[in-house]
Every structure is written in C-alpha cells, then in structure tokens.
Amino acid sequence: MSIYDNREFKDIVAGHSYPGRGIIVGKTEDGRKAVICYFIMGRSANSRNRVFRERDGAVYTEPFDPAKLEDPSLIIYAPIREFEDKLIVSNGNQTDTIYEGLIAGRSVYDSLRTRCFEPDAPNLTPRISAVLTFDGEGDFSYNMSILKSGDVDGNICNRYFYEYESFAGAGHFIHTYERNESPLPTFQGEPRRVAIPDDIDALFDSVWNALDEENRISLYVRTVDLVTGEVENRMVNKYE
C-alpha cells in the first residue's frame, strides 16, 4: 500500500474500540464540497451522558440528562463554530480560544500556543483541532493540530501543527487515543489519510457503523458546497 493511498475509515479504526474523540476534514471525490466530521465516544457514565445540539451554524455538546451531570468542564463545549471565512472544529473549549483569537486578530497557532492538553491525569487527553479556510473562489485549505503531553506526568506540552491543501477524494483523520488502555495513551504520529466519498450519507454511515457500538455517543457530519456555499448536515445522538 502506497503512503499516498486514501484508506477507508473502517480500516483505520478496525479493532480499535476506543479512539475517543475524532475529527475528519477533507474534500469530496468530485471536488465540489468541503467535509467535516466530528464524533465523541465515552467509557464513563459522565462522558456518555451527552448529546449534540446545533444552533446558528455552531454545534454544542449538552447533557442528555442534566440531573446526572457530574463534572462539565471537559465534556460540555462547542466543538464547531464559524468565523468569517473559517470553520473551526475541536474536541474541547479550545474552539472558543481559536474563535476569540481570530476576533482579536491572532493566528490559530498563536491562540493554540496558549493552551495545553486536558487536565485529566492520568490520561492527559490531547486537544485536537482543525480549521478550514475558504478562499471564496471555490476551494479551501485546512490545518490540524494536536496539543499533548511530552511526558508521563504532564510536565510539558508538545504542540504539533499540520497544514494541508485540499485534494479531491482525500482527507485527514485525527483522534485522541492510540489504544483502549488505562491510562489511555495519546494519539501518535501524523493525521491519517482517509477516503472522502461524494455522498454525505455514505460517509456518515461508514463512520458511525465503524465506531464501537458500546462506546460511540454522537456523530456530526457537515458538507459545504464550494461554489454555492450550501450546507448539508447529518447528526446522530445515541441516547436519543
């Protein structure tokens, strides 16, 4: 297999029962649409007590049963927000850090340099993010990042940034955990190359069906037509 081949999502996560939270960004095979996917998974009762809600172009995590909500600090946030020509996707409240930084005129990178991995020792969950930038002429580029601990005790933070030109039929996938162990080991290496089909429903179904049935919680997929700007969404919440 060539390093330039685009793998199917199901093959990337095969045998992995807990990739955690994941982001996919890419372009449909016909080259007409930008695509984002964001999913969450959960092992604890608190992590599983969540649903996605969409309001005014943004997506939020909310408790499914507010009475059972324990610690909201790392599980309630806006994973998807829009700002001018940019679409922001992340696995935590660094979405707001990026958004507020753009308002203030800061770059995505400068904003993320103020943040670190999540304070959830011993897992030290990495913060993963992606930002799409639309050029207004029918195309887009995107960057992805991961902020993760540089040692087992969380004494240092390593920040990795990746920049991509969009390519028809291709995308990249990054997630939080390398294996389902205790403590959970952080994602290693570069974002994985993944195939992006034209059909939003085919992509949605392939991602949802590939995720472990016991641990998957919610999935959101959005496409943006690069010519008309038309947006199409799909969303599922396991506990509804």
Backbone as CSV, one residue per row, in Angstrom:
resi,resn,N_x,N_y,N_z,CA_x,CA_y,CA_z,C_x,C_y,C_z
1,MET,0.841,-1.203,0.000,0.000,0.000,0.000,0.874,1.250,0.000
2,SER,0.586,2.169,-0.907,1.354,3.407,-1.003,1.025,4.332,0.161
3,ILE,2.010,5.121,0.564,1.756,6.100,1.620,0.782,7.170,1.160
4,TYR,0.534,7.248,-0.150,-0.386,8.238,-0.691,-1.794,7.698,-0.906
5,ASP,-2.011,6.439,-0.582,-3.347,5.863,-0.709,-4.262,6.414,0.379
6,ASN,-5.527,6.588,0.031,-6.525,7.032,0.995,-7.253,5.817,1.548
7,ARG,-7.109,5.576,2.833,-7.711,4.401,3.447,-9.162,4.659,3.820
8,GLU,-9.942,3.604,3.829,-11.309,3.699,4.300,-11.303,3.885,5.820
9,PHE,-12.243,4.668,6.308,-12.287,4.946,7.745,-12.400,3.654,8.550
10,LYS,-13.223,2.734,8.098,-13.438,1.489,8.842,-12.154,0.692,8.977
11,ASP,-11.262,0.804,8.001,-9.998,0.081,8.070,-9.032,0.743,9.055
12,ILE,-9.125,2.058,9.176,-8.240,2.771,10.097,-8.572,2.431,11.544
13,VAL,-9.870,2.345,11.859,-10.272,2.119,13.257,-10.576,0.652,13.549
14,ALA,-10.367,-0.221,12.587,-10.656,-1.641,12.790,-9.903,-2.170,14.005
15,GLY,-10.619,-2.823,14.912,-10.017,-3.394,16.096,-9.734,-2.405,17.205
16,HIS,-10.114,-1.161,16.992,-9.870,-0.107,17.996,-11.211,0.251,18.629
17,SER,-11.455,-0.198,19.843,-12.760,0.004,20.465,-12.944,1.391,21.064
18,TYR,-11.840,2.155,21.177,-11.989,3.463,21.812,-10.991,4.486,21.266
19,PRO,-11.181,4.949,20.025,-10.333,6.039,19.529,-10.606,7.364,20.229
20,GLY,-11.701,7.433,21.001,-12.007,8.636,21.793,-12.838,9.636,21.029
21,ARG,-12.319,10.848,20.869,-12.963,11.864,20.050,-12.172,12.011,18.754
22,GLY,-12.857,12.258,17.647,-12.160,12.287,16.365,-12.656,13.358,15.426
23,ILE,-11.743,13.851,14.592,-12.036,14.879,13.591,-11.589,14.368,12.233
24,ILE,-12.458,14.516,11.242,-12.114,14.249,9.839,-12.373,15.521,9.044
25,VAL,-11.411,15.912,8.208,-11.580,17.037,7.291,-11.120,16.585,5.912
26,GLY,-11.853,16.964,4.872,-11.431,16.611,3.524,-12.346,17.187,2.467
27,LYS,-12.163,16.702,1.252,-12.931,17.176,0.092,-13.555,15.977,-0.603
28,THR,-14.805,16.116,-1.041,-15.481,15.016,-1.716,-14.763,14.646,-3.010
29,GLU,-15.053,13.431,-3.455,-14.348,12.881,-4.608,-14.551,13.712,-5.872
30,ASP,-15.724,14.326,-6.003,-15.979,15.157,-7.182,-15.366,16.550,-7.063
31,GLY,-14.752,16.852,-5.930,-14.086,18.137,-5.743,-15.007,19.299,-5.463
32,ARG,-16.273,19.031,-5.232,-17.255,20.113,-5.106,-17.504,20.571,-3.678
33,LYS,-17.204,19.725,-2.697,-17.620,20.054,-1.335,-16.501,19.831,-0.323
34,ALA,-16.471,20.716,0.666,-15.644,20.506,1.855,-16.438,19.664,2.836
35,VAL,-15.735,18.844,3.611,-16.382,17.924,4.536,-15.711,18.021,5.906
36,ILE,-16.529,18.042,6.955,-16.004,17.859,8.303,-16.835,16.793,9.008
37,CYS,-16.179,16.017,9.839,-16.853,15.060,10.715,-16.284,15.243,12.118
38,TYR,-17.156,15.139,13.102,-16.681,15.134,14.489,-17.488,14.101,15.255
39,PHE,-16.798,13.228,15.987,-17.503,12.238,16.796,-16.953,12.234,18.213
40,ILE,-17.816,11.808,19.143,-17.397,11.628,20.527,-17.754,10.218,20.966
41,MET,-16.937,9.708,21.875,-17.178,8.406,22.463,-17.073,8.556,23.979
42,GLY,-17.443,7.524,24.725,-17.383,7.627,26.170,-17.322,6.266,26.829
43,ARG,-16.516,6.187,27.896,-16.467,4.955,28.699,-17.153,5.158,30.047
44,SER,-17.054,6.362,30.611,-17.670,6.634,31.915,-19.101,7.109,31.739
45,ALA,-19.886,7.035,32.816,-21.270,7.487,32.775,-21.345,8.973,32.459
46,ASN,-20.411,9.762,32.985,-20.415,11.204,32.739,-20.130,11.518,31.279
47,SER,-19.185,10.812,30.683,-18.857,11.036,29.273,-19.983,10.588,28.351
48,ARG,-20.701,9.558,28.753,-21.775,9.051,27.904,-23.052,9.872,28.006
49,ASN,-23.158,10.702,29.003,-24.368,11.496,29.228,-24.329,12.781,28.402
50,ARG,-24.202,12.618,27.062,-24.074,13.791,26.199,-24.828,13.610,24.893
51,VAL,-25.211,14.749,24.327,-25.807,14.803,23.002,-25.250,16.025,22.281
52,PHE,-25.328,16.001,20.953,-25.007,17.173,20.144,-26.269,17.996,19.918
53,ARG,-26.107,19.309,19.918,-27.167,20.231,19.538,-26.585,21.250,18.556
54,GLU,-27.353,21.618,17.539,-26.905,22.594,16.544,-27.732,23.865,16.656
55,ARG,-27.026,25.007,16.746,-27.695,26.304,16.816,-26.878,27.338,16.056
56,ASP,-27.532,28.014,15.095,-26.922,29.144,14.377,-25.563,28.793,13.771
57,GLY,-25.479,27.630,13.164,-24.253,27.238,12.486,-23.205,26.633,13.380
58,ALA,-23.423,26.661,14.701,-22.484,26.062,15.652,-23.068,24.768,16.191
59,VAL,-22.186,23.915,16.722,-22.601,22.661,17.340,-22.109,22.673,18.782
60,TYR,-22.961,22.211,19.694,-22.636,22.194,21.116,-22.863,20.795,21.675
61,THR,-22.079,20.436,22.676,-22.389,19.248,23.464,-23.224,19.695,24.661
62,GLU,-24.241,18.920,24.962,-25.103,19.207,26.101,-25.374,17.914,26.857
63,PRO,-25.675,17.995,28.152,-26.004,16.775,28.898,-27.334,16.205,28.435
64,PHE,-27.375,14.910,28.232,-28.634,14.267,27.885,-29.586,14.299,29.075
65,ASP,-29.057,13.996,30.255,-29.829,14.073,31.494,-29.093,15.025,32.434
66,PRO,-29.528,16.295,32.508,-28.822,17.270,33.348,-28.693,16.836,34.803
67,ALA,-29.631,16.059,35.300,-29.583,15.623,36.698,-28.412,14.687,36.966
68,LYS,-27.896,14.050,35.915,-26.799,13.106,36.086,-25.440,13.709,35.735
69,LEU,-25.421,14.990,35.372,-24.165,15.637,35.007,-23.262,15.772,36.225
70,GLU,-22.031,15.318,36.094,-21.069,15.415,37.188,-20.137,16.612,36.951
71,ASP,-19.016,16.401,36.301,-18.073,17.479,36.019,-18.235,17.909,34.559
72,PRO,-18.744,19.137,34.293,-18.964,19.572,32.921,-17.726,20.157,32.253
73,SER,-16.635,20.358,32.978,-15.534,21.183,32.491,-14.888,20.664,31.211
74,LEU,-14.815,19.352,31.038,-14.139,18.799,29.869,-15.082,18.131,28.875
75,ILE,-16.365,18.113,29.174,-17.293,17.416,28.274,-18.364,18.326,27.669
76,ILE,-18.534,19.534,28.197,-19.538,20.465,27.666,-18.807,21.630,27.014
77,TYR,-18.974,21.756,25.698,-18.246,22.772,24.944,-18.875,22.889,23.557
78,ALA,-18.348,23.796,22.747,-18.801,23.949,21.358,-17.738,23.355,20.440
79,PRO,-17.937,22.161,19.907,-16.913,21.586,19.031,-16.810,22.254,17.664
80,ILE,-17.873,22.925,17.222,-17.860,23.515,15.877,-18.392,24.945,15.936
81,ARG,-17.608,25.874,15.390,-18.028,27.273,15.287,-17.534,27.845,13.961
82,GLU,-18.202,28.904,13.506,-17.829,29.585,12.270,-17.322,30.988,12.586
83,PHE,-16.332,31.447,11.819,-15.890,32.833,11.902,-15.455,33.282,10.515
84,GLU,-16.224,34.209,9.947,-15.945,34.760,8.625,-15.688,33.628,7.620
85,ASP,-14.475,33.525,7.078,-14.191,32.512,6.057,-13.657,31.219,6.647
86,LYS,-13.818,31.038,7.963,-13.226,29.886,8.621,-14.280,29.037,9.331
87,LEU,-14.003,27.735,9.369,-14.830,26.778,10.093,-13.920,26.049,11.078
88,ILE,-14.259,26.142,12.360,-13.408,25.628,13.431,-14.023,24.343,13.983
89,VAL,-13.193,23.334,14.190,-13.628,22.066,14.777,-12.610,21.667,15.835
90,SER,-13.077,21.320,17.025,-12.132,20.851,18.036,-12.831,19.937,19.031
91,ASN,-12.036,19.308,19.905,-12.585,18.373,20.881,-12.711,18.986,22.267
92,GLY,-12.737,20.325,22.364,-12.853,20.948,23.672,-13.084,22.435,23.577
93,ASN,-12.933,23.118,24.714,-13.204,24.555,24.708,-12.124,25.373,24.026
94,GLN,-11.106,24.710,23.446,-10.165,25.463,22.623,-10.818,25.963,21.335
95,THR,-11.997,25.434,20.989,-12.775,26.036,19.898,-12.978,27.511,20.180
96,ASP,-13.356,27.842,21.403,-13.579,29.240,21.773,-12.271,30.017,21.802
97,THR,-11.173,29.375,22.211,-9.875,30.039,22.204,-9.499,30.458,20.790
98,ILE,-9.699,29.563,19.835,-9.409,29.874,18.433,-10.333,30.979,17.937
99,TYR,-11.627,30.831,18.210,-12.640,31.795,17.766,-12.351,33.193,18.312
100,GLU,-12.114,33.282,19.605,-11.852,34.587,20.226,-10.525,35.165,19.754
101,GLY,-9.552,34.297,19.478,-8.281,34.770,18.943,-8.439,35.370,17.559
102,LEU,-9.250,34.734,16.712,-9.492,35.278,15.374,-10.166,36.649,15.447
103,ILE,-11.099,36.799,16.356,-11.752,38.093,16.545,-10.721,39.155,16.916
104,ALA,-9.750,38.761,17.746,-8.733,39.697,18.222,-7.584,39.875,17.229
105,GLY,-7.637,39.157,16.091,-6.599,39.299,15.079,-5.404,38.378,15.259
106,ARG,-5.520,37.381,16.146,-4.422,36.441,16.352,-4.551,35.250,15.404
107,SER,-3.437,34.640,15.087,-3.461,33.450,14.248,-3.961,32.253,15.062
108,VAL,-4.372,31.233,14.353,-4.793,29.994,15.006,-3.652,29.439,15.849
109,TYR,-2.443,29.490,15.311,-1.295,28.923,16.003,-0.983,29.688,17.289
110,ASP,-1.009,31.013,17.216,-0.734,31.800,18.420,-1.783,31.532,19.493
111,SER,-3.027,31.367,19.080,-4.081,31.083,20.056,-3.851,29.734,20.722
112,LEU,-3.507,28.711,19.937,-3.329,27.378,20.492,-2.062,27.259,21.324
113,ARG,-1.113,28.140,21.113,0.089,28.113,21.953,-0.205,28.541,23.388
114,THR,-1.385,29.099,23.625,-1.779,29.459,24.992,-2.477,28.304,25.703
115,ARG,-2.726,27.205,24.981,-3.459,26.075,25.543,-2.557,24.846,25.647
116,CYS,-3.064,23.851,26.372,-2.308,22.628,26.615,-3.283,21.449,26.558
117,PHE,-2.772,20.248,26.826,-3.618,19.062,26.894,-4.596,19.200,28.065
118,GLU,-5.572,18.307,28.133,-6.592,18.402,29.160,-6.055,17.967,30.525
119,PRO,-6.496,18.619,31.599,-6.021,18.284,32.950,-6.793,17.107,33.546
120,ASP,-6.672,15.957,32.900,-7.427,14.773,33.336,-6.492,13.606,33.637
121,ALA,-5.420,13.875,34.361,-4.470,12.817,34.701,-5.207,11.608,35.282
122,PRO,-4.759,10.395,34.975,-3.506,10.067,34.291,-3.601,10.006,32.764
123,ASN,-4.786,10.283,32.184,-4.923,10.145,30.736,-4.238,11.272,29.967
124,LEU,-4.311,12.514,30.508,-3.703,13.661,29.836,-4.184,13.735,28.382
125,THR,-5.499,13.743,28.212,-6.119,13.719,26.884,-5.640,14.879,26.021
126,PRO,-5.197,14.601,24.795,-4.743,15.688,23.929,-5.908,16.543,23.432
127,ARG,-5.597,17.775,23.128,-6.565,18.657,22.475,-6.289,18.611,20.972
128,ILE,-7.299,18.202,20.205,-7.175,18.137,18.745,-8.084,19.187,18.128
129,SER,-7.618,19.813,17.059,-8.374,20.887,16.424,-8.142,20.874,14.917
130,ALA,-9.075,21.482,14.194,-8.913,21.697,12.761,-9.597,23.011,12.395
131,VAL,-9.020,23.722,11.446,-9.607,24.968,10.956,-9.571,24.959,9.439
132,LEU,-10.748,25.075,8.826,-10.853,25.190,7.374,-10.907,26.668,7.013
133,THR,-10.181,27.051,5.960,-10.206,28.424,5.462,-10.655,28.402,4.011
134,PHE,-11.807,29.004,3.733,-12.365,29.038,2.383,-11.820,30.260,1.644
135,ASP,-11.399,30.065,0.395,-10.754,31.159,-0.340,-11.723,32.035,-1.122
136,GLY,-13.019,31.677,-1.135,-14.003,32.474,-1.853,-13.995,32.259,-3.353
137,GLU,-13.130,31.371,-3.816,-13.019,31.103,-5.251,-13.222,29.625,-5.561
138,GLY,-13.933,28.942,-4.660,-14.273,27.552,-4.916,-13.316,26.535,-4.351
139,ASP,-12.486,26.951,-3.395,-11.572,25.981,-2.810,-11.312,26.341,-1.338
140,PHE,-10.556,25.505,-0.667,-10.231,25.743,0.733,-8.939,25.025,1.089
141,SER,-8.332,25.450,2.158,-7.209,24.751,2.759,-7.575,24.484,4.211
142,TYR,-6.786,23.674,4.889,-7.098,23.413,6.286,-5.835,23.070,7.068
143,ASN,-5.900,23.336,8.355,-4.825,22.899,9.234,-5.418,22.041,10.337
144,MET,-4.582,21.174,10.881,-4.969,20.341,12.017,-3.878,20.457,13.068
145,SER,-4.232,20.203,14.308,-3.246,20.325,15.380,-3.563,19.358,16.504
146,ILE,-2.535,19.064,17.284,-2.703,18.265,18.491,-1.761,18.810,19.554
147,LEU,-2.312,19.044,20.733,-1.548,19.504,21.885,-1.523,18.351,22.876
148,LYS,-0.349,17.804,23.164,-0.313,16.606,24.001,0.882,16.629,24.947
149,SER,0.771,15.830,25.975,1.813,15.792,26.992,3.109,15.221,26.426
150,GLY,4.212,15.821,26.851,5.520,15.343,26.424,6.153,14.360,27.378
151,ASP,5.476,14.075,28.504,5.973,13.065,29.421,4.804,12.452,30.183
152,VAL,5.077,11.391,30.911,4.013,10.625,31.550,3.332,11.396,32.666
153,ASP,4.007,12.396,33.219,3.442,13.144,34.342,2.782,14.457,33.933
154,GLY,2.808,14.775,32.655,2.175,16.014,32.208,2.938,17.275,32.578
155,ASN,4.261,17.192,32.629,5.063,18.352,32.991,5.301,19.308,31.831
156,ILE,5.238,18.787,30.598,5.480,19.622,29.426,4.419,19.353,28.375
157,CYS,4.195,20.337,27.524,3.206,20.205,26.447,3.903,20.332,25.101
158,ASN,3.707,19.359,24.235,4.198,19.408,22.863,3.037,19.778,21.943
159,ARG,3.291,20.696,21.025,2.252,21.176,20.113,2.670,20.883,18.678
160,TYR,1.785,20.196,17.939,2.072,19.802,16.569,1.029,20.425,15.644
161,PHE,1.490,21.051,14.554,0.605,21.719,13.609,0.846,21.173,12.204
162,TYR,-0.241,20.930,11.477,-0.171,20.371,10.132,-1.008,21.236,9.187
163,GLU,-0.463,21.549,8.020,-1.164,22.353,7.029,-1.393,21.529,5.768
164,TYR,-2.620,21.616,5.224,-2.982,20.822,4.062,-3.674,21.666,2.995
165,GLU,-3.340,21.403,1.745,-4.151,21.862,0.623,-5.210,20.794,0.388
166,SER,-6.422,21.209,0.077,-7.476,20.220,-0.139,-7.237,19.469,-1.441
167,PHE,-7.670,18.198,-1.450,-7.459,17.329,-2.597,-8.682,16.452,-2.768
168,ALA,-9.238,16.407,-3.970,-10.491,15.692,-4.222,-10.393,14.224,-3.810
169,GLY,-11.381,13.797,-3.018,-11.472,12.409,-2.596,-10.621,12.055,-1.402
170,ALA,-9.935,13.050,-0.840,-8.999,12.771,0.242,-9.259,13.666,1.441
171,GLY,-8.864,13.176,2.606,-8.959,13.963,3.821,-7.991,13.434,4.854
172,HIS,-8.091,13.978,6.058,-7.237,13.545,7.150,-8.071,13.341,8.406
173,PHE,-7.655,12.358,9.185,-8.369,11.949,10.389,-7.406,11.973,11.567
174,ILE,-7.807,12.659,12.633,-7.022,12.682,13.861,-7.950,12.372,15.024
175,HIS,-7.441,11.652,16.020,-8.290,11.311,17.159,-7.448,11.361,18.425
176,THR,-8.055,11.091,19.571,-7.375,11.365,20.830,-6.540,10.206,21.370
177,TYR,-7.001,8.962,21.211,-6.329,7.851,21.902,-5.807,6.789,20.939
178,GLU,-4.579,6.377,21.175,-3.932,5.394,20.308,-4.479,3.988,20.536
179,ARG,-4.788,3.651,21.789,-5.318,2.327,22.129,-6.276,2.452,23.308
180,ASN,-7.101,1.444,23.496,-8.030,1.418,24.620,-7.361,0.731,25.801
181,GLU,-6.640,1.529,26.581,-5.936,1.019,27.743,-6.204,1.951,28.917
182,SER,-5.668,1.630,30.069,-5.769,2.504,31.241,-4.381,2.660,31.851
183,PRO,-3.843,3.906,31.881,-4.427,5.114,31.315,-4.415,5.080,29.789
184,LEU,-5.199,5.972,29.186,-5.348,5.996,27.739,-4.135,6.656,27.081
185,PRO,-3.430,5.939,26.201,-2.265,6.525,25.531,-2.686,7.482,24.412
186,THR,-2.021,8.630,24.347,-2.383,9.658,23.381,-2.082,9.241,21.937
187,PHE,-2.812,9.824,21.001,-2.607,9.628,19.562,-1.144,9.857,19.196
188,GLN,-0.621,9.012,18.306,0.764,9.113,17.874,0.854,9.308,16.370
189,GLY,1.826,10.100,15.929,2.080,10.279,14.506,1.262,11.387,13.880
190,GLU,1.244,11.386,12.556,0.512,12.392,11.793,-0.953,11.986,11.631
191,PRO,-1.831,12.961,11.331,-3.212,12.605,10.975,-3.231,11.585,9.834
192,ARG,-4.163,10.626,9.901,-4.232,9.557,8.905,-4.955,10.036,7.639
193,ARG,-4.430,9.617,6.496,-5.117,9.889,5.230,-6.362,9.017,5.136
194,VAL,-7.486,9.629,4.739,-8.753,8.908,4.700,-9.502,9.249,3.428
195,ALA,-10.215,8.273,2.883,-11.004,8.479,1.667,-12.284,9.252,2.001
196,ILE,-12.646,10.198,1.137,-13.858,11.009,1.301,-14.760,10.789,0.087
197,PRO,-15.911,10.145,0.257,-16.823,9.927,-0.878,-17.651,11.176,-1.180
198,ASP,-18.404,11.127,-2.275,-19.281,12.245,-2.629,-20.537,12.286,-1.766
199,ASP,-21.043,11.139,-1.395,-22.341,11.015,-0.735,-22.196,11.228,0.763
200,ILE,-22.839,12.258,1.307,-22.754,12.550,2.733,-23.312,11.405,3.564
201,ASP,-24.355,10.761,3.074,-24.944,9.659,3.833,-24.019,8.447,3.868
202,ALA,-23.313,8.209,2.769,-22.361,7.095,2.743,-21.231,7.342,3.736
203,LEU,-20.747,8.589,3.793,-19.696,8.920,4.745,-20.207,8.806,6.175
204,PHE,-21.376,9.377,6.422,-21.975,9.337,7.759,-22.137,7.901,8.239
205,ASP,-22.715,7.067,7.393,-22.954,5.673,7.770,-21.648,4.916,7.988
206,SER,-20.652,5.181,7.148,-19.396,4.447,7.261,-18.681,4.778,8.566
207,VAL,-18.740,6.048,8.992,-18.089,6.439,10.240,-18.848,5.877,11.436
208,TRP,-20.160,6.084,11.456,-20.949,5.636,12.609,-20.888,4.121,12.780
209,ASN,-21.000,3.404,11.681,-21.012,1.941,11.759,-19.646,1.363,12.113
210,ALA,-18.575,2.122,11.849,-17.232,1.634,12.154,-16.848,1.852,13.606
211,LEU,-17.526,2.773,14.285,-17.214,3.056,15.681,-17.811,1.987,16.589
212,ASP,-17.089,1.657,17.643,-17.539,0.639,18.581,-18.934,0.958,19.110
213,GLU,-19.843,0.005,18.981,-21.253,0.248,19.304,-21.458,0.599,20.773
214,GLU,-20.681,0.018,21.656,-20.856,0.285,23.080,-20.356,1.672,23.469
215,ASN,-19.281,2.121,22.844,-18.634,3.359,23.273,-18.993,4.598,22.455
216,ARG,-19.551,4.425,21.259,-19.883,5.602,20.446,-21.047,6.360,21.088
217,ILE,-21.002,7.700,20.980,-22.010,8.548,21.612,-22.739,9.428,20.593
218,SER,-21.987,10.237,19.851,-22.605,11.162,18.897,-21.691,11.370,17.697
219,LEU,-22.309,11.685,16.566,-21.569,11.970,15.331,-22.246,13.122,14.608
220,TYR,-21.417,14.033,14.087,-21.917,15.148,13.286,-21.090,15.219,12.008
221,VAL,-21.761,15.349,10.861,-21.103,15.497,9.567,-21.692,16.706,8.861
222,ARG,-20.822,17.531,8.282,-21.278,18.700,7.513,-20.520,18.753,6.191
223,THR,-21.239,19.064,5.108,-20.597,19.379,3.837,-20.926,20.823,3.471
224,VAL,-19.984,21.467,2.799,-20.162,22.840,2.332,-19.857,22.873,0.849
225,ASP,-20.842,23.247,0.025,-20.632,23.357,-1.418,-19.676,24.512,-1.686
226,LEU,-18.590,24.248,-2.376,-17.541,25.245,-2.555,-17.902,26.316,-3.567
227,VAL,-18.965,26.107,-4.332,-19.411,27.107,-5.305,-20.595,27.901,-4.758
228,THR,-21.602,27.193,-4.261,-22.828,27.869,-3.814,-22.820,28.218,-2.331
229,GLY,-21.961,27.563,-1.571,-21.965,27.760,-0.125,-23.038,26.981,0.606
230,GLU,-23.810,26.179,-0.125,-24.883,25.406,0.501,-24.323,24.417,1.514
231,VAL,-24.969,24.356,2.676,-24.537,23.489,3.767,-25.522,22.346,3.936
232,GLU,-24.981,21.150,4.130,-25.808,19.977,4.396,-25.239,19.268,5.623
233,ASN,-26.122,18.845,6.526,-25.687,18.256,7.784,-26.335,16.903,8.024
234,ARG,-25.646,16.071,8.814,-26.212,14.856,9.369,-25.742,14.752,10.826
235,MET,-26.609,14.282,11.705,-26.264,14.189,13.120,-27.011,13.027,13.754
236,VAL,-26.322,12.340,14.683,-26.974,11.273,15.425,-26.479,11.335,16.865
237,ASN,-27.397,11.109,17.789,-27.105,11.008,19.214,-27.580,9.649,19.690
238,LYS,-26.680,8.858,20.227,-27.002,7.502,20.633,-28.109,7.467,21.671
239,TYR,-28.092,8.426,22.589,-29.015,8.364,23.723,-30.267,9.194,23.501
240,GLU,-30.690,9.288,22.250,-31.987,9.889,21.942,-32.763,8.932,21.054
